[in-house]
Amino acid sequence: MKGKLGLIVCLLWFLLCGSCLGRFVVEKNSLKVTSPESIKDLYECAIGNFGIPQYGGSMVGTVVYPKANQKACKSFDDFDVSFKSKPGGMPIFVVVDRGECYFTLKAWNAQRAGAAAILVADDRVEPLITMDSPEEEDAQADYLQNITIPSALISKTLGDKIKKEQSKGEMIVISLDWREALPHPDERVEYEFWTNTNDECGPKCESQIEFVKSFKGAAQILEKKGYTQFTPHYITWYCPEAFTLSKQCKSQCINHGRYCAPDPEQDFSKGYDGKDVVLQNLRQACFFKVANDSGKPWLWWDYVTDFSIRCPMKDKKYTEECANEVIRALGVDVKQIDKCIGDPGADADNHILKAEQEAQIGKGNRGDVTILPTLVINNRQYRGKLDKGAVLKAICSGFEETTEPAICLTDDIQTNECLENNGGCWKDKSANITACRDTFRGRVCECPTVQGVRFVGDGYTHCEASGALRCAVNNGGCWKQTKDGITYSACVDEHTKGCYCPPGFKGDGVTHCEDIDECKERIACQCPDCKCKNTWGSYECSCRGNLLYMHEHDTCISKAGKAEFSWGFVWVIIFGLAAAGVAGYAVYKYRIRRYMDSEIRAIMAQYMPLDNQGEVPNHVSHGNV
């Protein structure tokens, strides 16, 4: 019975998907061989639909084609082979042959052996295809969600060239470039996420639910600030007219076979039916329409996250009632949602689901949407793992360089290039300060700014703190030491940069400053009677016997002599001042007395001749009485 049921399911899938066999576009990126000269050229490769492509960035590495396990279907540990790059060396890209096992298993074995990327060489001459994960029934391996290295399929022709050159002992260097993998036509990125509400379809359903939960915060920031325009979509199929009245179509379709989804458990006798999934898909699509019309399209992320938590199939809560509780909790009008859903039993088109089916058809560079989940960015299908950092990086690469929003330059995006050998950039190990910075376009070696202190340098071999506050951060990268409770530093705030050993020390000021022995080098305590004792960073001078050391003159003098000399000098000054005062007073009295005598003599001379003066004639004026 189970085998017969499985056959019915497969037949129905074939009938339902007959309309989906449309155009599939292979997303490509550039592969450039830079050496050796014999195969130097630009080639195309097809981005794998797993792992994490470095959208917006590029990688350069050397190529290795293993001597054993060339199809990478077994662990390289069994062959004692490692592709880990040595410190300072370039990453290693491993080339393996197609065939015998899943592409994902090849990538996982290469990743575990340390490869930075995997290139699968086709085994036939044909147009490039997209390497995909196994179908659901074969996707039980735990490693599928842990593949992080980028992967690509290369042509048989290029693969043969690489193998030939390596057999000659040539070093092959390849650059993988994803910078133009996504177009950036304007300042806003438009992206679509094709999903469904089914949470019982295995690892793929679980991964997309986890993606929505983890990506919600970044998506809402981008949407609220107008950097992106997001639209969710839901795949449905129609039931061929000849089977519209069949039990299978009735259980999996609504609107008389127009919109269908496969049974969640692929078993018509238990659990939820495909039409339950279609109705919940429609409800989510209508929720987005109502929220978008109200100017809050980002509420979709809250609704889908909350619905997956509160209304899972396994708890038998995958119902309209549970969905409406979530809708009310978010403040959205349930009546508007119901109006949008319409009558699922009507023999008529539903305008929302009809538009969804039309949107499935590829246009321009975008192929038909046939895989769930699918992410389309700027009308180009995203390839790779549904990982928050990887998807955010891909969206950010859709902006023109220097126009990307701030979230594209934060720690939300990790390229992991700084984790290996610090990305080849400068690093101060003692303070854990590094010039390596991860961005969505790859790592850059740029001297940092820490606590307001700017470091300057080339970012690769050196960076040093500069500015007035530089000594506050790791002592400006200068030497510093404490000994016997005394601390000396080679960093001086007065200097905007550089390290200088303090007085009493010599050295480069960065790695070391050593004490100068002023006594040994005869630069202190040079007088004949002086004694010199070296101390850390300074020195001490003293005198032999009963002598006193004069630091400013670097000499020794007698303590007694110094006292006598000092008091004698004071008494001389006192007596000198006293004598000067007496002499001055005597001169003053003498001059006053002479002045008074001359005045008296002048007055008396008018009335009588003085002894030393002759007789003075008396002149009479005639005409006066």
JOHU-V270905 format. One line per field, one symbol per residue. phi: phi as a letter, one per 20 degrees, with the letter a starting at -180 (. if undefined). psi: psi as a letter, one per 40 degrees, with the letter a starting at -180 (. if undefined). burial: 1 if it has 9 or more other ideal C-beta (glycine too) atoms within 8 Angstrom, else 0. A space follows every 50 residues. Layout:
phi: ???
psi: ???
burial: ???
This chain:
phi: .fffffffffffgfffegeefdedeeeccecdeeafffcfadcdbeffeb mcfegncbccbedcdffclfdlecffffdldcdffegnefgddedcefom bfgfffffffffeofeacdeefdbeaffdefcfffgfddefffgedfdff cbedffffgffffffffenfeddcdecdfdfcfcfbecedbccebbefdc dngfffffffffffeggfffffffemfccdceccfccdeggfdgefffff edccllnfccbffgelbfebmedffffgffffffffgffffffencfffg ffffffffeecfffeldfcffffffffffemdfffffffffmdfefebfd ffffffffffffcmeeefecddecdddlmcffdpffcgffffffffffef gndfffffddffdcemfefellmmdfbeffdldceececfeofcecgedc lndeecqenddbbcfcofdfffdllmmefbbdblmddcceecffefancc ffgncbqendebcdfeefffeldblefgeeddcfcfnbbcdbdfmedded ffdlbdcfffgfffgffgfffgffffffffffffffffffffffffffff ffffffdbfefdcffdgdedefnde
psi: ddddddddddddddddedeegahhhhhiiihhheiiddehihiiihhifi agigheaiihiihhhidifeefeiheddefhiehiiheiiihhhhiiiid iiddddddddddeeidihhhhieihiiiihhiiiideefehdedeehdii iihiiddddddddddddeeihhhihhhededhigdaehhhiihhaiehef eaddddddddddddedddddddddeedihihiihhiiihideedeidddd eeiiffedhiiihdefheeiaiiddddddddddddddddddddeegdedd ddddddddddfiddefegiddddddddddefihddddddddaheeigiih ddddddddedhiibehiihehhihhhhffhhhhaighdddddddddeeii heeiiddeeaeehheededhffeeiihhddefhiehhhieeiiighhihh fehhiiaeeddihiiiidedeehffeeiihihhfehhiiehhddhdiihh hiheiiaeeddihihhgdddefeigeideihhhhiheaihiiiiafihhh ddefihihdddddddddddddddddddddddddddddddddddddddddd ddddeddiiidehihhihhhhiei.
burial: 00001101100110111001010111111111101100100011111111 11111111111111110011111001001010101000001111111100 00111111111111111111110000010111110000100011001111 11111101111110110001011111111011110000111111111111 01111111101110110111111000110111111111110011000111 11111011111111000100111111111111111111111100001111 11111111011110001100011111110101010110011001000001 01110110110100011111011111111111111111111111111110 00011011000010101100011011110000111111110110101101 00101011110011111011101111111100000001111000001010 11011011110010010110000110100101110010101010001111 00010110100100000000000000000000000000000000000000 1001100000000000000000000
